[in-house]
C-alpha cells in the first residue's frame, strides 16, 4: 500500500510539479525568534478552513427558502446524525475565527509588524477581518428565526440612513422593500459563495505578501525600522540566524491550531449550537433582536447614544475606524517597533480591549430592552400583602414587568419600582399609568377601572415599611419588656 501511494505521488508530482511549488514555500527561512507570538495567523486560517468544511456539511441539508429554512435547521439540529455538533462547530468556529483574527491584529500592532515593508500585509489583513465580520452578519440571518430576521432588519435600517443612496443600499440588503424569501436567498449566496471567495483571494494575497517580505522578527528596543536599510539588514539577520519554516517553526502553528480545533469541538459538544427561537413572524413585536457576541459592543454603543447623534455615529463611526485601520501603516511605517519604546501602542490596545469587553458584557445584558421573558411575580412579593396579589397579576398581564423591576424580578428599561410607593402618591401613580411618559405607553382606555385600582394599590405598597401583624407586634413588645 505504501509503495502504491509513493508511486502515485511521484506520478502526480512529476506531471504537476507540486513539490517544486510547495517546497520553497514550506522551507522559506524565518527568524529564529518567531515563536509562540506568531501562531495567531495560522490559527485563524485553520478556523476558516474548518468553517468551510462544516459549512459544506450544513449546506447539504439546509434549504435556503423562506418556508423551509427554519424547519431544515430544526431537522439538522434534532434529527440529522451529529447535526447538532456540526451546527455547534460552525457557530463556535466563527466565534474563534473572529477572536483569533482580532488577537492577531493586536499582536501585529503591538510588535509594529505593520511597518515598512509590510504595509500591504496589514491592509490585506484588515480587509480579511471585515469580510470575516460580514460572514458573521450574514450567517445570523440564515438561522431564519425571529432574532436573526429582526437583526437583519435593524442592519438594513441603519444602512438606509446613508444620505442619497441609503434607500438603495437597504433595498439591496433586503432584496426588496421588506424582508422575505428573496432576502434569505441573497444572504445565502453572500455567505456561502461571494464572501468566502473574497476571503480565499484575500488569504492568497496575504500569504504571498508574507512570502515576499518575510515574517518580522521579534521587536527589539533600539532596533528601529529604517526603510532605506531595513531589507538589507533583515536579509543579513536571516542568513545569520534564520531557520526553515518547516519543520522548525511550523510545529508551533500546528500545535496551536490543533488546540483550537479541539476546543471548538468540545464547545460544540458541551454547549451545543445556538438556540433557534421561533420562526420569523412580522406581526410579533415581543422580540429583542441582538447580534452575535462579536457585534454586542457596537450594539451597546448605539443603545447609549442620544437620538440626535445616532445617525452620525452609525454612519461615521465604522467608516472612521475602517479608514484609520487601513491607512495606519502609511503614516507610521518607520521607527521603533518594541512595545517598551511605544507605550502609547500598549495603552491603546489595553484601552480598546477593556472597552470592548465592558461594552460586550453590557450589550449581553441589554438593560435598555424590555425583558419579554420575565415571569409573573411570586405570590409572596416582599412588603406586599396577599390582598394585592391581583394588582401584581395586572402588573404582569399589562406588560409592566417587561420594563420595570420589582424586588429583583422584571426588566430594566424603565425605572425600578421596588420603592415607588415612597416616591409617588396614588394620584400621581394613576396619572402616570393613564398618560404614560418617556418611552412608556399610555394605558388609558386599555385598562379597566378595577385593574387600575388594583395596580395602583399594588405599586403604592412598594417602598412602604411593612407593619407586622398584631400578634407579632404584641410578641415583640412583650419580649422587649414593654408589657410587664
N, C-alpha and C positions, 0 to 999 in steps of 0.2 A: 504494500500500500504506500509506504513512504517513497519507494522508488518511483511509483506511478505519479505521485504528487510532485516529486522533484523533477521528473521528466516533463510533466505538464507545465510547471513553472518555467523551465528552461525554454520550452516551445513558445510560451506566451511572451517571455522576456525577450527572446531573440526576435520575435516579429514586431513587438511594440516598443522595445527599448525602455521598459518601465523602470528598470534598475538605474539606467543612466539618468532618468529624470528625477526619480525619488531619492536615489542615493546621495547626491550632493546636498539636497535639502535636509536630509536626516543627519548628515555628518558635518553640517556647517559649523564653524567654530564660534563658540560663545564664551563670554568672560567666565573665568573660574568661579567668581563670587556671585554668579547669577543663581542664587539658591532658592529658598522657600518663598521669598518675596515675589518670585516671578512665576508662580504657578496659577495665578488667577485667570489669565487669558486662556490657557489650555482648559481649565475647569469650566469656564463659560462656554467654550466651543463644545466641550463634552455635553453640557446641558442642552445645547442647541441640537446636537445630533440625537440625543435622547428624545427631545421634543418632536423631531421629525419621525422617529421610529414609532413612538406612542401615538402621534397624530395620524399616521397611516393606519395604525390598528383601529383607532376610533372611527376614522373615515370609512372603514369597511362596513360599519353598521349604522353610522349616523345618516339621517335623512334630512337634508337641508331644505325643508319645506315648512311653511308656517303651520300646516295642520299636523305634521308628523314629527317635527324635530324634538319636541319635549318628550313625546312617548318613546322615541328611539333612544333618547338618553336614559329614560327610565328603564328601558329594556337592557341597555348596556350595563347600567348600574346594578340592577336587581336580578337579571336572569342570565346574561351572557357569561360564559366561563372567564373568570378573572377580569370581568369588565369593570368592576368597582376598583380593583387595583390599578388597572390601566388608566382609568379616569383620574385616580389619585396621583399616579406618577406624572401624568400630563400637567395636572394642576401644580403639584409641588415642584415639578421640573421648571415650570415657568417662573415660580417664585425664586427658585435657586438661581436661575439664569439672570434675572433682574438683580438680585442681591449680589451675586458674584461679579457681574459686569460693573456694578457701582463700586464695589471694593477694588476692582482692577483699576478703574478710573481714579479713585482716591490714591491708590498706591503710585500710579504713574505721575499724578500731580505732586504728591509729596516728594518723590525722588527726582522731580524735574526732568523726567524722561521724555517730555513733550518738546524739549528744546532742540535746537539745531543738531542734526539734520532730520529729526523725526517729527517735524510739524505735521506732515500729512498722515503719519501714523495716528497721532492724536485725533485729527479731524475725521479720519475714517472711523475711528472708534466711537466718536460722538454720534456719527450717523448711524452706526450699528446699534447704539443704545436707543436711539429714537425709534428705529424700526422694531427693536425688541419691545418697547413700551406700546407701540402701535399693535403688535401682535397680542399683547395682553388686553388692550382695549377691545379689539375685535373678537377675541376669544370669549370674553364675558358674555357678549350677546348670543353666541352660539349655544349657550345653555338654554336659551329661549324660555326662561322663566320670568316671573314678574320683575325681579331685581335686575336681571340683565337687560330686559327691554326698556325699563324706565331709565336705566343708566345711559343707554344709547340715546334716548330722547333728550336727556339732560345735556349730553355732549353735543347733540345737534343744535339745541337751543343756544348753547354758548357760541358755537360757530356762526349762528345766524346773526350775532351782534357785530360781526365784521362789517365795516361800512361798505356800501355799494354791493359788494359781491357776497355778503353774508347769506342772504336767502338762497343764492345759487349753491353755496357750499353746503348749507343744511339740506337742500334738496338732493345734492349728490350723495351725502352721507346716508340719508334715509331712502334713497332711490325712489323718491316721490314726496308728496306733501305730508304724508303721515307714515308711521312705521307699519310694516306689514311683511308679507312673504318675500317681496322684492328686496326689502332691507336685509333680511336673513341671507338671501342668495348672494347679495353683494358683499356682505361681511364674510361669508364663507369663502368666496373667491379671493378676497383680500387676505384672509387669514391662512388659507391653505396653499394658494398659488403665488400671488403677487408679492406679499411681504417676505415669505421665505426665499423667493427668487432673489430679491434685493439683498437679503441677508447673506445668501450664498455668494453673491457677487461681491458684497462688502467684505466678507471674510477672505475671499480670494485676493482682493486688493490689499487688505490689511496684512495678510501673510506675505505677499510679495514685497511690500514695503519693509517688513521685518527682515526678510532675507536680504534685501538690498542694503539696508542701513545697519543691520545687526542689532543685537539686544544690548541695551545700555548697561553699563557697569553699575555696581552699587555706588551711589554718590559718596564722594569723599570731600571733607572740608579742605578748602584751599586748592581745589582742582576745578576751576570754573570752565564753562563751555566757551571756547573762543572759536567762532565759525571759521576763521581763516586757517586754523591749525588743528581743529578737532579731529577731522578724518585721519590725518597723518598720525596723530598721537594715538587715536583709537586702534588703528591697524598695528601700530608698534606694540601696544599693550596686548592685543590678541596674539601676535606672534610669540610674545614672551611667555604669556601665562594662560592662553585660551585652551579650551577643551572641546571635543566634538559634542554636539548636542545629543546625539545617540552614541552610546548609552549614558554618558557621564551626567547629563542634565535631565534628559527626558524621563528618567525613572521617578523623579520627584513629581513631575506633572502627572505621570501615570498613577502614582500612589494617591495624590490628592483627588484626581478625577474618580478613582475607584471609591474613595471615601464618600464623595459627593453622591455618586450613583447609589451606593448602599444606603446613604441617608435618605435619599428621595424614595427609594423602595420601602424603607422602614416607615417613613411618614405616611406613605400611601396605604400600607397595611394597618398601621396603628390608628391613624386618624380618618382614613377614608377620603373619598372625593368631596368637593364642595356640595352642600346640601341643595337639592333642587327645591325651590319654594313651591310655587303654583304656576300653572300655565298662564301666559300673558293674557290679561283681561283689561282692555282700555277703560272699562267702566269702574274698575276697582281703584279707589284712591287711598286705601289703607295700606300703602306700601312705603317703605323707606329705602329708595334706591341708594345703594352705596357701592363704590368701586372696590376692586380687589385691593389688598393691603398696600401695594406699592403706589397707589394713587390716593391713599387716605390723607396724606399730609396736605396735598393740594385741595382735597375736599374740605379739610378743616380750615385752611386759609380762607377759602371762599365763604365759609359759614360765618367768619368773624368780620367780614368786610361790611362797611356801611353801604347802603344802596347806591349812593352817588359815586362810589369807587369801583363797583362790581365790574362794569364794562371795561374800565381802564386796566384793571388787574387781569381779568380773564383774557383779554386780547394782548395786552402789553407784557404781562409777567412772563409767560412761556417764551415769547419771542425774544425778550431781553436775555433770558437765561440761555437760550439756544445760541444766540449770537455771541454772547460772552464766552461760552464753552468752545464754539467753533473757532473763533479768532484769537483766543488766548495765546497760542504759541506764536502767532505772527507779531505780537507786541512784546513778548517776553521769551525770546528764543536764545538768549545767551546769559552768561553769568553763573553764579553758584547754583549747584543742584542739591547740596546737602541740606536736610531739614534744619540742622543746627544753625546754618547760615541764612535760613529763610524762615524765621519764626512766624511770619505772617501766614505762610502756607499752612503750617501746622495749626495755627489758630483758626484759619478759615475752615479747614477740614473738620476740626473739633466742633466749631460753632454750627456749621451746616448739618453735621451728623446729629448733634444734640437736638437742633430744631426739628429735624425730620422725625426723630424718634418721639419727641414730645407731641408733635402735631399728629403723628400716626396714632398714638395712643388716644389722643383727644378725638381724632376722627373716628376711631373704632367705637368709642363711647357715644359719639354724635348726640350730645345733650340738647342740641338745637332742634332735633327732630322728635315728633310725637312717638311715644312708645306704644305701638299698637299691640304689642304682646303682653301688656300689663294685665295682671289678673285681678279679679274682684278683691276688694279689701276684706281682710279676715273678719269674722263675726265679732271678735273681741278687739276692736280698734282701741288702742290706748287712749285714755281720757274721754272716751265716748260711751255714754250709757247705751244699753241694748235698745232703749226706746227710739234711738236714732238710727237703727240698722236700715230702715227704709231709705233714709237720706243717703247713707253710704252706698246703697244699691243704686239710687238715682245718680250719684257721683260717678259710678261705673257705667251705667246704661247710657248716659248722655255723653260719654267720652271724655269727661273732665279728667279722669285718671291718666289718660294718654299724655297729657301735658303738665299735670300738677302732681307733686309728690305729697303724700300724707304718711307720716311715720315710716319712711323708708320704702313705701310702695308707690309706683307710678313713674311718669316721665319727668323730664327736666326742662322742657321747652318754656313752660310758664313758671311763675313764682311758686315756691314751696308753700303749701297751705297748712303745715303742721301747727302753726301758731297764728293763723289768720284771724281766729276769733278774738285775739287780743289786740289786733290792729284795726279791724273794721267792725262797725256795728251791723246789726241785722238789716237795717235800712240800706246801708252802704253796700252790703253784700247783694241785696235784692237788685239794686240799681246796676251794679257791675254785671250780674248774671244776665239781666234783661237786655242791657245796652251793649254788652261786650266791651272790648278795649283793643289795645295794640296787639295784633295777631290773634285776638280772641273773638270768635263769632258771637253775635247777639242771639240769645236764646228766647227772646220774647216771641210768643206765637208758636214756639216749638217745645214748650214745657208747660205742663198743666199747673193749676194753682196749688194742688196738693203736693205735686212733685217739687215745685219751687219752695214751698213752705218747709218741706222735709229736708231739702238740700241746704237751705239757709240755716235751719236748726242744727243740722249736722256740722256745717262749717263753723257756725258760731261757737260750738263747743271746743274747736281746735285752739289750743293755746290757753284755755282756762284751767285753773288748778282744780284737779279732781277733789271732790268732797267725799270722804269715806262714809259708808252707811252709818246710821245712828248707833247700831250695836257696836260697830268697830270704833266709833268716836268715844262711846262710853267706856269701852275696854281700855282705850289709850289713856283717857282721862284718869281712870281708876289706877292704871299702872303708874301714872306719874304722881299720884298722891293728891289729886285734886279732891276726890271724894274720900273722906275719912270715915 
